[in-house]
């Protein structure tokens, strides 16, 4: 199993960011949602790992 790393940063103005490593696909979104709680998201950037699982799933569906 691949190691997972969650980094939370809070700046001097109280703005926070979260960086998730080792997660793929929707699992990343689920973890981010748990950390967010009731707060709103002002910016979201998906890493290539998010898209890697979606691409692999589409390719396996073509072969079945």
KAJONOR-V979413 format. One record per residue. OMEGA is omega in whole degrees, 0 to 359 (* if undefined). Layout:
OMEGA
OMEGA
This chain:
182
179
179
182
178
180
178
177
177
182
184
177
180
176
183
174
179
178
182
178
178
178
178
175
185
178
178
179
179
179
179
179
178
179
183
183
181
180
179
179
178
178
179
178
178
178
182
179
178
183
182
181
180
179
179
179
179
180
180
178
179
184
181
*
